[in-house]
Structure formats: C-alpha cells, structure tokens
Amino acid sequence: MHAKAAVADSRIAFLTSANLTEAAFERNMELGALIRGGTLLASIDRLIDALVESGELQALTVPCVREAVPEVRTDHAESSDA
C-alpha cells in the first residue's frame, strides 16, 4: 500500500490509502486515520519537510478556507435547525 498524508497547522493529520476518485469512494476498500495531537504529527511534518527538501515532493500551498468551512461537530447531537 502507498499512503497519502495531509497535515494541517501541525495539529491534525489525515493518513489514507484512498485516492480522491469515484472508485476510491464508491468501489474500493480504503482505510484512513485522522490523528490529532501527540508526537506522530511532528514526525510526519519532519518527513514531509525532508521529502520536499530532497525534491521527492513538491510543496503545495492552499489558501486558508477556515471561514468558509463550518465547524465540525463531534457530539453527534441533532441540530435544532432541522
């Protein structure tokens, strides 16, 4: 398996086998992990930095969309707006 990784603000990471394709979402068996906190995030950051510095990866800068993305709810409570 080859993995994909995304790290945001050195605070949260998503590691997955999935590609962003219809097959990955609809037909393939994929696995991913969302990581918040801990020492693994720093290790992932260092690995990505080393791969960018060596030329194996190209850095991608994405504009901040925090204001456009609604807050993620983790309590699974029903919204009273429904």
C-alpha positions, 0 to 999 in steps of 0.5 A, a space after each residue: 500500500 502507498 499512503 497519502 498524508 495531509 497535515 494541517 497547522 501541525 495539529 491534525 493529520 489525515 493518513 489514507 490509502 484512498 485516492 480522491 476518485 469515484 472508485 476510491 469512494 464508491 468501489 474500493 476498500 480504503 482505510 484512513 486515520 485522522 490523528 490529532 495531537 501527540 508526537 506522530 504529527 511532528 514526525 510526519 511534518 519532519 518527513 514531509 519537510 525532508 521529502 520536499 527538501 530532497 525534491 521527492 515532493 513538491 510543496 503545495 500551498 492552499 489558501 486558508 478556507 477556515 471561514 468558509 468551512 463550518 465547524 465540525 461537530 463531534 457530539 453527534 447531537 441533532 441540530 435544532 435547525 432541522 
